[in-house]
Amino acid sequence: MPALIDDIGHLVRTESPSADLDAVARSARTAAAIAAPHLGTAPDVITVDGRTHLRWRLGHGPRRVLLLGHHDTVWPVGSLAAHPFTVRDGVLRGPGCFDMKAGLVMAFHAIGALGAGALDGVTLVVTGDEELGSPSSRKLIESEAAGCAAALVLEASADGGALKTERKGVSQYEIRVDGRAAHAGLEPERGVNAGVETAHQLLAVAALSGTDAGTTVTPTLLSAGTTTNTVPAHGRFSVDVRVRDTAEQTRVNTALHGLRPVLDGATVEVTGGPNRPPLPAAASDALYRRARQLAAELGIGPLTAAAVGGASDGNFTAGAGIPTLDGLGAVGGGAHAPDEHVLVADLPRRTALLAALVGDLLAASPRPAPDSDATTIGGSTR
């Protein structure tokens, strides 16, 4: 327990907001240093579009089990001043502790507990841009997942420590409306009001939500106009879409790209599309049942499962057809919020479960014939 907490504290104190490339690079170096005594080897440092990712390929055999996490956070540099790393009354706090630096440290310790001789075929990937939607790491994730028997995602648990066995897919859009400016008092009739057109489009977009299917289509960031006495010439808004299946993702995507203006003289432009495919329950079912059995054998059950609206890099592995189990990281709450926290008592239990699950998967997964050299990912690798 003290070693777990010390390592988590070291990583949390190395702030790593996704958009700060230097901070993410520093965090990657810290993560590699923390992992070194547990993994026994240095990672491949993979830089894509200036973003720093880490990859450990353990052993010499073909890849069989992928562990997946991220070291970037939503917290800007300086957040530690208001939210310092603390451990008090069984609760660990600090920016990024729950989402998901504690999960990374748990993985390092779980792998170390298994021992180097038992890890042939394990890959650990730690990305530096998950909070942005993984624009530079998706190709790396999908490449490392290919051919694996399972992907285990170190994101924090759902409420009450539940594993995340279903995640919605995510699509993101921006809708731009163009009209024509005019003086709002002297000759408003000569304008084409982009604000009014934007309102029409907002209503049309919101109507695409499907409550029975669990689909949410949510207009978010919104702007229109320049001054209070000018007919707006431009408007725009962002749209967040969450879906349970690819059919719904396709339906909404088709409808959004099919939007047409209501006002004469206005134009509508839609950009964006699906970012992450859904992680369906079928992708997690067998792994979840295996985890429940192991938890019972370890005396740390019972485990529960949850379907959540948020997405993770596990959506990519599930979308590639790899059995995927998510939420194997810390138990706690408050992700992205001032009350972000981890329950200390669950740290060793969940670390033991992760180690047992990796060991069980390796024992059950046959070793296929070695494949060719790994595909090179864009960017630089050393």
N, C-alpha and C positions, 0 to 999 in steps of 0.2 A: 504493500500500500504506500509507504513513504516514497519509494522509487517512482511509482505511477504518478503520484501527486507532484513530485519535484519535476518530472519530465513534462507534465501538462503545464505547470507553471512557467517553465522555461519557454515552451512554445507559445503560450498565451501572451507572455510579455514581449514576444517578437511580433509586433503588429503587422498585419498583412492585408490591407484593403486591396481588392482585386484590381482597381484602376491604377494603383501605384506600383509600377513595374519594379522599381528599386526595392520597395518594401517586400514585394512578393519574392524577389530574388534572395533577400536576406532571410526571409522565413524558410525558403527552401534549404538554405545552408544550415539553418538551425535544425530543421526536421531531419536532415541527413546526419547531423552530428548526434542527435538524440537516438536515431535508429542504429548507428554504427555498432555499439556493443551488443545489441540484440540480434541484428541481422548478419553481422560479421563481414559485411562487404559494403562498399560504397555504391550509391545508385548511379544509373545513367542520368545525367542532367540533360533534359531535352528542352530547348528553347524554341518556341514558335511564336512569331510576331511579338517578340520581346517578352513573352510570358514564360515563366519557369515551371517546368513539370519534372517529376522524379519517377524513375522506374527501377525496380529491383527485379531481376529474373534470378530466382534461386535454384540451385542445382543445375544439372546439365541436360535433363530430359525435356521432352516436349511439354508445352504449357498445358496445365490441367485445371488449376484453380486460380482465379483472379480476385485479388482484394483491391478495393477501389475506394479512394477518398480524395479530399481536397484540403489544401492548407490556406486558401484565401478566405477572407471574411468580408462582411459588409461594413465593418467598423473602421472609420478613418483614423489615421495616425494621430495620437494624442488622446484617444478614448480612454486609455488606462488612467489618465489623471482623474476622471470622474468615476470610472468603473475599474478600480484596481483589482488585480488577482488576489483573492482571499479564500481562505478555507476556515469556516466557522460553523459550529453546531452541525457538523455533518453535511454542509453544503459548500460546494466549490463555485466561485463566481469569477467572472472576467470576460472581456469581449472575445467572442469566438470560442469560448470553452465548450459549449454544448454543440455548436454548429461550426466546425466539428473537430476541433483540435484534440479533445479528449479521445475521440474515436481513433484518431491516428496513433496516439500513444498507446492505446489499448492494442492496436494491431501490432505495433513493434514488440510489445511485451508478449503477446500471444504467440507470435512467430518465434521469438526467442525461447519461449517455454517448450516449444516442440523440438528444438534442437536442429542444427544444420543438416544432420543426416536424414531427417524426416521430411524435408521440404522440397524434394526434387519435383519440379513442375509447378511451383508456386510463383506467381507474379504479383507484386504490389505496385500499383500506380497511384501516385499522389499528384493531383493536378493543381494549377494555380489560377484557374479562371471559372470555376464552377458557378460562382455567384453571378457571373455575367451571362450564363447560358452555355459555357464551355465552347466558345467560338474557335479557339485554337487547339483544344485538346480532344475534341470529338473523334477525330481521325485516329489519334493515338489510342483512345479507349476502345474503339471498335476493332482496331487492329490487334490489340493485346487480348481482347475477349475471344477472338476467332478461334474456334476449336476447343475452347475450355469446357469442362463439364459443369462449371458453376461460376457465377460472379457473386461475391459477397461484398455488400456496400456498407461502409463504416459510418454512414450518416447517423445522427442521433435517433433515438427511439421515438415512437409516438407516445401519446399520453399514457401514463402508467407503465411505461417500459415496453409497450407493444411493438412487435416487429412490423415493418411496413411491407405488406404483401401485395399492395395494389397502389399504383400512383397514376394520376391523370396525365395524359399527354398535354403539351403546351404549344400554343401557337401565338405569335406576336405580330401585330400589324400597326402601321401608321396610315391614317386616312387624311389626305390633303384636299381641301376644297378651295377653289378659286372662283371669285366673282368679279365685280368691278366697283371701284371706289367712286364715291360721289359725296357732295356736301349733304350732311344729314338734315340741314334746315332749309337750304335754298332749293335743292333739286334732288331729293332722295330717289325720285322715280327714275333718274338716269343711272342709278347704281344697280348692281346685282349683289344682294346682301349675302356674303359668304357666311355670316353668322347664322342667318336663318337656314341656309342650305345645310350648314353643319348640324343644326338642330334636327332637321329632317333625317340626316344620315345617322345621327346618334340614336334616334328612335328605331330606325330600321335595323341597326346593328344589335341593339339591346334585345330586339324581338327574336333574334336567332338563338337565344338561350333555350335549352330544352330540359326542363326540370325532370321529366320522366327518365331521360337518358343520363341525367347528371351533368349535362353540358352547361357551362357558364360562359357567356360572351359579355365581357364587361368593358365598356368605355372607361378610360382612365384619364390620363393627362390631356387637358383641353385648352386651346387658345383660339382667339379670333379677334381681328380688328387691331387698330393702331391708336386712334384717338376717340374721345367721346362724341365728337361731332362729325365723324366720317363713317359713311356706309362701309362696313368691312369688305376688303378686297380678298382677304385670305383667312382661312381657318384650318385647324388641324386637330386631330385627337388620336390617341393611342388606344389599342384594343388588346385586352388579355383574354385568351381563350383557353379553357380547360375541358378536356374530354376524356371519357373512359375507353373509347375504342377508335380505331382508325377510320371507321365508316363515318362517325360523327366529325372527326377532324377533316375529312374530305368534304363532307356536306357544308360545314361552316366556311372552309377555305373557298369553295366554289361560289358560295353566296356572297362572301365579302368581295371577291374579285369581280363579281357581277353587279356591284352597286352602280346605279345610274343617278344623275342629278334630277332633282325635282323642279327647280326653278329654271326658267329659260335663261340661257347665257351663262349658267354655272357649269363648272367641270369638277369631276371627282377623280382622284388618283389614289389607288390602293397599293401599298407596298408591304412586303413581309409574307409570312407563311408559317408552316409548322416548324417548331424548334426542336421539340422532343416528342417521340412517339409515346403512347401509353405503356405503362408497365402493368399488364393484366394479371389478375389473380392466378391464372393458369401458369404463368412464368415462375411463380413463387411456391406453388402448392407443395410440391415434393420436398423442396428444401425446408419449408416451414415445418412440415411434419417431422422431418429428420431433426431439426433443431429442437422441437418440442420433446422428442424422445431423449435427446442428449441432455436437455435441461432437467428432465425427470431423473435420469441416471446420476446427474451431478448433484441432485437435491436442491436445485435453484429455481425450479418451476413454481407454478405453471406459467408457460409463456402464453401471451395473447397476440392477436393480429389486428391490424387496422388498415383501412383504405384511406388515403390522404389525397388532398388536392394539389399539394406541392410536388414538384418534380425534382429529380436528381440525375446524376450520371448513370444510375441504374436503369433509367428509361432507355438509354442507348444500348446497353447490353441486352436488355429484354427485347428491344426492337430488332436486334440482330439475331434473335432466336436462342440466346443463352439463358438457361435457368438462372434466375436472379433473386436474391433475398436481400432486403434493405432494412435499415433501422437497427443494425447490429452494434452501433456505437453506444454512446453514453445514455444514461437514463437521467432525465431532468426536465427542463422546459425553458421557455422564454427566448427562443431563437430570434435573433435580430432585435431584441428588445432590452431595455435597461435591466430587467430582472433575469437575464440569461443565467442559467445555473445548472450544475451537475450534482446528482446525489452521490456522495462519496461511497456509501456502503455498497452500492451496486457496481462500482468499478471492478473489483476483483472477480465478482460473480460473472459479469458479462465478458470480461477478458478470458476467463476460464471457458465459457461457452464458445467463444470465437475460436480458441485454440482447439477445443474438442471437435468443432464442426469442420475446421480445416483438416485436422488429422483424419476424421472419418471420411471426408470426401476423397482424400488422397488414397486411403485404403480401399475405397470402393471403386475408384476410377482406374481402369487399365491404362498402361503406358503404351500409347500408339507408337508407330514407327516414327523416328525423328523426321521433322519436316525440313524444308530448306531454310536458309538464313532469313532472319526476320526482315520484314519490309521496313525500309527507311521512312521515317516520318519527316514531314517538312520542317525546316529549321535546322539548327545545329545540334549535334549530339557529341558528347565526349564521355 
